[in-house]
Amino acid sequence: MKLSDFSFHEADVVDLRQDGNRVILVLDGVKSAKNDYYMHLNFCDVMRLHIDSFPMQKIGMFYESGEVLRLSQRREGEFEFFMEWTDFAKHTQTTKYYEIKCSSLQMDFHQKTT
């Protein structure tokens, strides 16, 4: 399966972190035509990282709760995603736009059982 086979809309962000020159995004609730998945996305050899169109050196969870609004591949090695972040204690929400250029994407996904 490839990235375009999945719907990321409203998937929960379990983790977003950087490990060297890799960005790791862990999601729960990714959907395909028939199933829900728990998914690890590893953006390998990151060459460019922008958040809200600003170049960044680091990436991480903005608040404790995040949800994907959209995630897509623009062209080979270039990805973009919108995430809504919520801080329940402060009753605050914000939306962030991420752009990543990398050498490859590794996907590891497991079908959720009910």
N, CA, C and O of each residue as an XYZ file, in Angstrom:
456
protein
N       0.843     -1.184      0.000
C       0.000      0.000      0.000
C       0.887      1.245      0.000
O       2.012      1.230      0.500
N       0.355      2.311     -0.569
C       1.097      3.564     -0.628
C       0.334      4.649      0.133
O      -0.823      4.459      0.508
N       0.984      5.773      0.353
C       0.430      6.848      1.159
C      -0.959      7.271      0.677
O      -1.845      7.521      1.494
N      -1.152      7.353     -0.616
C      -2.432      7.814     -1.165
C      -3.570      6.807     -0.961
O      -4.727      7.136     -1.221
N      -3.267      5.599     -0.507
C      -4.300      4.603     -0.212
C      -4.983      4.844      1.141
O      -5.954      4.168      1.479
N      -4.474      5.801      1.902
C      -4.967      6.039      3.251
C      -5.601      7.423      3.375
O      -5.255      8.357      2.653
N      -6.540      7.521      4.313
C      -7.090      8.814      4.712
C      -6.555      9.127      6.102
O      -6.727      8.343      7.036
N      -5.914     10.267      6.229
C      -5.316     10.674      7.498
C      -6.198     11.650      8.266
O      -5.902     11.986      9.413
N      -7.274     12.103      7.643
C      -8.162     13.096      8.258
C      -8.687     12.584      9.600
O      -9.253     11.495      9.688
N      -8.490     13.377     10.619
C      -8.913     13.110     11.993
C      -8.140     11.983     12.684
O      -8.574     11.496     13.728
N      -7.022     11.568     12.128
C      -6.160     10.608     12.835
C      -5.510     11.325     14.013
O      -5.116     12.486     13.903
N      -5.401     10.626     15.140
C      -4.786     11.192     16.337
C      -3.272     11.095     16.247
O      -2.725     10.082     15.813
N      -2.598     12.175     16.669
C      -1.145     12.187     16.727
C      -0.729     11.575     18.054
O      -1.004     12.132     19.117
N      -0.065     10.425     17.990
C       0.436      9.746     19.175
C       1.811     10.300     19.534
O       2.144     10.462     20.708
N       2.604     10.587     18.502
C       3.956     11.103     18.723
C       4.420     11.832     17.472
O       4.105     11.435     16.350
N       5.167     12.894     17.681
C       5.850     13.625     16.612
C       7.187     14.040     17.184
O       7.255     14.810     18.142
N       8.260     13.519     16.583
C       9.585     13.814     17.131
C      10.647     13.717     16.044
O      10.401     13.241     14.935
N      11.813     14.178     16.402
C      12.959     14.118     15.515
C      13.994     13.193     16.131
O      14.239     13.231     17.336
N      14.592     12.370     15.296
C      15.659     11.461     15.718
C      16.779     11.615     14.706
O      16.763     10.993     13.644
N      17.747     12.446     15.043
C      18.806     12.749     14.077
C      18.216     13.503     12.896
O      17.586     14.548     13.061
N      18.430     12.956     11.698
C      17.860     13.614     10.519
C      16.591     12.908     10.028
O      16.232     12.999      8.854
N      15.922     12.205     10.942
C      14.621     11.587     10.650
C      13.539     12.295     11.448
O      13.750     12.692     12.594
N      12.377     12.447     10.822
C      11.187     12.910     11.528
C      10.257     11.718     11.636
O       9.980     11.042     10.645
N       9.777     11.463     12.842
C       8.915     10.308     13.104
C       7.538     10.826     13.513
O       7.401     11.630     14.435
N       6.532     10.344     12.802
C       5.152     10.709     13.078
C       4.378      9.422     13.329
O       4.323      8.550     12.462
N       3.778      9.300     14.512
C       3.012      8.116     14.885
C       1.554      8.524     14.998
O       1.212      9.472     15.704
N       0.689      7.783     14.281
C      -0.728      8.128     14.197
C      -1.611      6.952     14.569
O      -1.252      5.794     14.357
N      -2.760      7.263     15.123
C      -3.772      6.270     15.445
C      -5.071      6.701     14.769
O      -5.482      7.857     14.876
N      -5.712      5.763     14.071
C      -6.974      6.080     13.413
C      -6.845      6.442     11.954
O      -7.734      7.087     11.397
N      -5.743      6.037     11.313
C      -5.590      6.213      9.869
C      -6.535      5.227      9.194
O      -6.651      4.082      9.631
N      -7.204      5.656      8.139
C      -8.224      4.814      7.509
C      -7.869      4.450      6.068
O      -7.244      5.223      5.341
N      -8.287      3.257      5.688
C      -8.276      2.854      4.286
C      -9.730      2.583      3.922
O     -10.630      2.879      4.709
N      -9.965      2.036      2.765
C     -11.341      1.775      2.337
C     -12.076      0.843      3.301
O     -13.288      0.965      3.477
N     -11.351     -0.082      3.924
C     -12.008     -1.092      4.756
C     -11.570     -1.131      6.211
O     -12.290     -1.679      7.046
N     -10.418     -0.571      6.539
C      -9.849     -0.772      7.874
C      -9.315      0.507      8.490
O      -9.107      1.509      7.805
N      -9.094      0.451      9.817
C      -8.403      1.500     10.566
C      -7.017      0.976     10.932
O      -6.826     -0.220     11.154
N      -6.044      1.906     10.991
C      -4.656      1.510     11.222
C      -3.994      2.381     12.279
O      -4.370      3.531     12.504
N      -3.004      1.791     12.909
C      -2.019      2.466     13.737
C      -0.791      2.563     12.841
O      -0.345      1.545     12.313
N      -0.221      3.774     12.649
C       0.812      3.937     11.634
C       2.007      4.740     12.134
O       1.859      5.744     12.830
N       3.205      4.263     11.756
C       4.457      4.992     11.967
C       4.923      5.483     10.606
O       5.063      4.693      9.672
N       5.162      6.774     10.492
C       5.744      7.354      9.289
C       7.134      7.856      9.648
O       7.291      8.662     10.565
N       8.133      7.383      8.932
C       9.516      7.808      9.138
C       9.971      8.560      7.900
O      10.166      7.973      6.836
N      10.137      9.872      8.053
C      10.656     10.710      6.976
C      12.180     10.688      7.115
O      12.730     11.261      8.055
N      12.853     10.028      6.181
C      14.289      9.759      6.301
C      15.128     10.808      5.586
O      14.738     11.327      4.539
N      16.282     11.112      6.165
C      17.230     12.081      5.605
C      16.537     13.394      5.251
O      16.528     13.814      4.094
N      15.963     14.027      6.255
C      15.226     15.278      6.059
C      16.197     16.381      5.623
O      17.198     16.657      6.284
N      15.863     16.996      4.493
C      16.677     18.080      3.930
C      16.066     19.451      4.192
O      16.769     20.461      4.231
N      14.730     19.472      4.372
C      14.040     20.743      4.633
C      12.855     20.472      5.540
O      12.101     19.520      5.340
N      12.706     21.324      6.535
C      11.590     21.239      7.475
C      11.068     22.653      7.695
O      11.786     23.520      8.194
N       9.814     22.876      7.319
C       9.173     24.170      7.534
C       7.902     23.959      8.346
O       7.159     23.001      8.131
N       7.670     24.862      9.271
C       6.419     24.885     10.022
C       5.824     26.276      9.830
O       6.457     27.284     10.144
N       4.598     26.317      9.310
C       3.938     27.578      8.966
C       4.835     28.437      8.069
O       4.923     29.654      8.233
N       5.497     27.772      7.119
C       6.357     28.395      6.101
C       7.674     28.944      6.643
O       8.405     29.613      5.912
N       7.990     28.676      7.910
C       9.258     29.115      8.484
C      10.204     27.927      8.603
O       9.792     26.864      9.070
N      11.470     28.081      8.190
C      12.435     26.988      8.347
C      12.666     26.675      9.819
O      12.813     27.581     10.639
N      12.699     25.383     10.148
C      12.900     24.935     11.528
C      14.006     23.896     11.569
O      14.255     23.185     10.596
N      14.656     23.826     12.709
C      15.692     22.821     12.938
C      15.150     21.623     13.703
O      15.681     20.519     13.584
N      14.090     21.833     14.492
C      13.529     20.787     15.351
C      12.021     20.693     15.149
O      11.374     21.637     14.695
N      11.482     19.529     15.497
C      10.039     19.315     15.414
C       9.616     18.483     16.620
O      10.378     17.654     17.116
N       8.403     18.713     17.077
C       7.883     17.949     18.200
C       6.406     18.227     18.391
O       5.799     18.971     17.620
N       5.835     17.630     19.415
C       4.427     17.831     19.748
C       4.238     19.292     20.167
O       4.957     19.781     21.038
N       3.289     19.981     19.563
C       3.044     21.381     19.889
C       2.262     21.492     21.195
O       2.610     22.286     22.069
N       1.205     20.693     21.322
C       0.458     20.510     22.565
C       0.321     19.012     22.794
O       0.772     18.213     21.973
N      -0.301     18.627     23.908
C      -0.382     17.198     24.237
C      -1.334     16.421     23.331
O      -1.253     15.195     23.264
N      -2.231     17.112     22.636
C      -3.196     16.428     21.776
C      -3.139     17.016     20.367
O      -3.224     18.229     20.177
N      -2.992     16.131     19.393
C      -2.943     16.582     18.004
C      -3.802     15.708     17.114
O      -4.009     14.524     17.381
N      -4.296     16.318     16.053
C      -5.141     15.607     15.095
C      -4.758     16.056     13.691
O      -4.575     17.247     13.442
N      -4.639     15.107     12.782
C      -4.299     15.422     11.395
C      -5.548     15.938     10.689
O      -6.615     15.328     10.758
N      -5.399     17.058     10.016
C      -6.470     17.568      9.174
C      -6.269     17.106      7.732
O      -7.225     16.758      7.038
N      -5.016     17.111      7.299
C      -4.678     16.623      5.960
C      -3.198     16.258      5.925
O      -2.365     16.938      6.525
N      -2.884     15.185      5.223
C      -1.501     14.764      5.009
C      -1.410     14.260      3.580
O      -2.202     13.414      3.164
N      -0.441     14.779      2.823
C      -0.329     14.366      1.421
C       1.107     14.495      0.935
O       1.942     15.160      1.548
N       1.359     13.839     -0.179
C       2.656     13.921     -0.848
C       2.488     14.856     -2.032
O       1.658     14.612     -2.908
N       3.278     15.932     -2.060
C       3.179     16.897     -3.161
C       3.892     16.382     -4.406
O       3.370     16.465     -5.517
N       5.075     15.858     -4.204
C       5.871     15.254     -5.274
C       6.866     14.319     -4.608
O       6.885     14.213     -3.382
N       7.669     13.659     -5.370
C       8.633     12.694     -4.819
C       9.478     13.341     -3.723
O      10.183     14.321     -3.963
N       9.396     12.776     -2.519
C      10.208     13.248     -1.399
C       9.708     14.518     -0.730
O      10.378     15.038      0.162
N       8.552     15.033     -1.133
C       8.016     16.256     -0.530
C       6.615     15.997      0.006
O       5.727     15.540     -0.713
N       6.443     16.302      1.285
C       5.194     16.013      1.986
C       4.708     17.266      2.700
O       5.496     18.130      3.086
N       3.400     17.343      2.866
C       2.822     18.441      3.634
C       1.698     17.888      4.492
O       1.009     16.942      4.111
N       1.526     18.495      5.651
C       0.402     18.119      6.494
C      -0.019     19.280      7.373
O       0.790     20.110      7.787
N      -1.317     19.304      7.642
C      -1.923     20.259      8.546
C      -2.332     19.494      9.790
O      -2.914     18.413      9.706
N      -2.021     20.067     10.950
C      -2.406     19.448     12.213
C      -3.057     20.477     13.110
O      -2.651     21.637     13.175
N      -4.081     20.007     13.799
C      -4.724     20.838     14.812
C      -4.256     20.346     16.169
O      -4.383     19.164     16.491
N      -3.715     21.258     16.957
C      -3.187     20.941     18.279
C      -4.085     21.543     19.346
O      -4.561     22.669     19.199
N      -4.319     20.793     20.429
C      -5.190     21.248     21.499
C      -4.498     21.113     22.850
O      -3.924     20.072     23.171
N      -4.563     22.180     23.628
C      -4.148     22.171     25.028
C      -5.433     22.276     25.838
O      -5.975     23.365     26.024
N      -5.911     21.137     26.316
C      -7.194     21.097     27.017
C      -7.170     21.900     28.320
O      -8.168     22.525     28.678
N      -6.051     21.889     29.024
C      -5.959     22.603     30.297
C      -6.131     24.112     30.103
O      -6.723     24.787     30.945
N      -5.613     24.634     28.997
C      -5.700     26.082     28.732
C      -6.847     26.429     27.777
O      -7.057     27.597     27.448
N      -7.580     25.412     27.340
C      -8.686     25.629     26.394
C      -8.192     26.379     25.156
O      -8.798     27.357     24.716
N      -7.081     25.895     24.609
C      -6.430     26.548     23.471
C      -6.267     25.566     22.322
O      -5.939     24.399     22.532
N      -6.498     26.047     21.110
C      -6.268     25.256     19.894
C      -5.473     26.090     18.917
O      -5.581     27.316     18.891
N      -4.670     25.410     18.111
C      -3.969     26.070     17.024
C      -3.770     25.075     15.894
O      -3.689     23.868     16.126
N      -3.693     25.573     14.697
C      -3.441     24.739     13.519
C      -2.065     25.092     12.968
O      -1.713     26.265     12.849
N      -1.296     24.067     12.637
C       0.051     24.249     12.094
C       0.154     23.561     10.739
O      -0.460     22.521     10.501
N       0.947     24.165      9.855
C       1.211     23.634      8.516
C       2.665     23.195      8.454
O       3.570     23.983      8.728
N       2.889     21.925      8.090
C       4.227     21.336      8.049
C       4.601     20.971      6.619
O       3.782     20.450      5.862
N       5.843     21.252      6.264
C       6.400     20.829      4.974
C       7.710     20.097      5.250
O       8.565     20.582      5.992
N       7.851     18.933      4.646
C       9.070     18.134      4.820
C       9.567     17.696      3.455
O       8.808     17.180      2.634
N      10.848     17.910      3.229
C      11.514     17.360      2.052
C      12.534     16.351      2.572
O      13.370     16.674      3.415
N      12.451     15.120      2.054
C      13.317     14.052      2.557
C      13.692     13.110      1.409
O      13.143     13.197      0.310
N      14.632     12.216      1.688
C      15.058     11.283      0.639
C      14.080     10.137      0.460
O      13.950      9.600     -0.640
N      13.372      9.744      1.554
C      12.418      8.634      1.437
C      11.464      8.646      2.624
O      11.707      9.282      3.649
N      10.370      7.915      2.440
C       9.380      7.738      3.495
C       9.220      6.254      3.757
O       8.983      5.473      2.835
N       9.351      5.869      5.018
C       9.096      4.492      5.415
C       7.790      4.469      6.194
O       7.602      5.241      7.134
N       6.881      3.567      5.788
C       5.596      3.427      6.462
C       5.529      2.062      7.118
O       5.845      1.045      6.501
N       5.118      2.052      8.361
C       4.876      0.812      9.080
C       3.478      0.937      9.664
O       3.218      1.839     10.460
N       2.580      0.045      9.278
C       1.210      0.168      9.752
C       0.661     -1.192     10.163
O       1.031     -2.234      9.621
N      -0.240     -1.139     11.148
C      -0.856     -2.327     11.699
C      -2.350     -2.094     11.778
O      -2.800     -1.064     12.281
N      -3.106     -3.036     11.289
C      -4.559     -2.940     11.322
C      -5.029     -2.991     12.762
O      -4.579     -3.824     13.549
N      -5.945     -2.083     13.097
C      -6.519     -2.071     14.440
C      -7.593     -3.149     14.506
O      -8.331     -3.379     13.548
N      -7.659     -3.789     15.639
C      -8.704     -4.794     15.861
C      -9.735     -4.188     16.798
O      -9.402     -3.397     17.680
N     -10.990     -4.567     16.596
C     -12.050     -4.011     17.443
C     -12.349     -4.877     18.629
O     -13.218     -4.542     19.435
